[in-house]
Amino acid sequence: MSLETTINNIVKRYEFLKKQMLENLSHDEEFVKISKEFSEFEELMTFVNKYEKNQEEIKKLKSMADDPATELEFKEIIVSEIEDLKKSVLSIEKEIKIILIPKDIADEKNAIIEIRAGTGGDEAGLFAADLFRMYQKYSEYRHWKFEILYAHESGIGSIKEASASISGKGVFSRLKFESGVHRVQRVPVTESSGRVHTSTATVAVLPEAEEIDLKINDSDLKIDVMRASGAGGQHVNKTESAVRITHIPSGIVVTQQDDRSQHMNRLKAMKILRARLYEQERQKLHSERASNRRSQIGTGDRSERIRTYNYPQGRVSDHRINLTLYKLSQIMDGVGLEEIIKALMEYNQEEQLANFYEQA
């Protein structure tokens, strides 16, 4: 479908909705539905009107330029104006396409981030802890709320796995590209010979689902309570506050024990379970839609290596977009991560624009 045809369809639909709005003033359920769609078309029509106005102006100027009576000096001015208008038209076309790109309904949702140590022993756990802090600092930079759900730590400051709930404006739209395997190359603190080791950690970013997004039947859940495991001592948990929830249809198991309250552990476990189930459904839908075309950025598979953090060279390389930045300390401090995320978002948008007509 050409852009011209798409624009004609937009104009027809807009005029139809405007007529329906004028004819139906009862403010019933149908009116609310129509007015919602009408308001969504208004932004589009702003660009469509600019597009049509510029095209009409180009047509008039071309007619003047082709007129034998037009002086040569004036023709040169006209040609220059036509070129400027063509550039403007290209810019407007891009804006229209961006608005028409199917939106990811999860983009405006909050997110749950889960980080697990991969290969590399203690060093992988230390790297996982570094990544967890990086996202915490990035959240502070974005003025997001970062709430730790659980963190299974070891005695040397490493983590086996950790999870946090991140809430704020557009959280998932910015963090969704972080899912995958992150690799670190550096000399471990325990390495006496100064040899560089390679370790990994896995990051999973899930859109946080509300109850309205996903209905979970109580009959599908198996809930076990137990005594929280830990190092013991005076702070040992002597009550059965740990909660393990099994979602029987999917086989997903969530264990939560960081809070001393069984009720709070259950709430946190349900939040994680709901996010995992929602993401499972979202990925299933995405796979169906993308079955006949190339994935936008990599495969989105968590087994895919997406980024390398090289400490000796002070560089970070994102392998999906061939971006290398020699700003490792700024990135690990959170602020520098914004540059990578913006580049990933722009790349994704350009890929979607390239597939515009295929998706239309």
Steps between C-alpha positions, in 0.01 A plus 500: 500500500647839395521793740262697278236226532560483875453878532179488295368229731593708805313803366191292417497340844549836673211660308278199574577521873439876504160448340417225754600733785261770378212257448538318832493748789348269761840426660413131519750214480517521120571875514786444747651237269472728195640805681800298621584390146435855372749648749762244393457614138540870585879483542524311171287756322731783612781339297269394217382860456861623494588226251213589264566875530868452408415268210252757366761775534758288313247444220436876465870586504578234238229647278660845537848361431374326181333817374710645210400849613676460837838679509812285542608676822156442653506133386819444703326631813199278431719190457671575833160532672384171346809321638433640849137388482603150386726468805210610718272242334753220571514606866118504524479159330731358767286649780184348347665158471624515861147570624363215286755244624314246718573589861621249756217517755750415774724803433340726760495231767729474799752216491644220706869437440657167586876447498673164540870413518608286203827327422808610689456401865546775760597750231164447324325574829702819548417608144129427561517727807668771290222482241235516771659820637528641147125468446434641846712806418341532156160500670616783727619691191156453337321587829339156509414307816724196550367244749709191573280190501772253590880468491669169570847616603824323587762607751731673251245754374384289208145396422369172368179667388309820573179668393353848524179677410563824307217751463479831319427652159577274204708252702444190285542690171856591603608186687351229277813488284711401803375139500775257405845380598746767616869407488786647703872481427723603792757384755313355799596627846591140588737466199862529613661465156312795346333283235180631341197274554169494312177462699132549427174603660147473364253790508125458453272805481129425536209743466324523834147371453199626688217271605289652222762386242505138607256286694659226708263239641562398860442139396806525272729584793682275745623706795753363749625681809827412669769634726731740320849364441796715597823531692326465837623669818292745699308612190394151394137492389324270747159529329375359172511823302654377174253443218528281191229540235468252216285588200383152404403558131833663406727335755642839605626499859569816704659492844509810719658512845674836540225657708422385856129530426340201328234734360761732342693204357179371346418840345851530353492143369164564330637818343792305351277211389253735333786675314647170379164373376422832330839497327444141391174600331658815352790304352260241358304776325823666382625169356178453309520851355870473416492148355522630144749781549835568660505582872559867576803482729658157524260228601417628845609158627656514843763249387630755252816694590408863458779705661862477615656708779880502453670647809865501381400711197230698681250421224144372468385343172139429409515224240150552358568847364882486478530785749823534702546768765815562702295618797489192719510681836222743398288211373545299820405816692166495316517838327698372200250218444256756357713538185483126427126478571423801278704346217309170537163680498596698188626187324177319584296791365700509176452124455126538551490787249685282248225240545225764488328383182541133591321566830231723350 
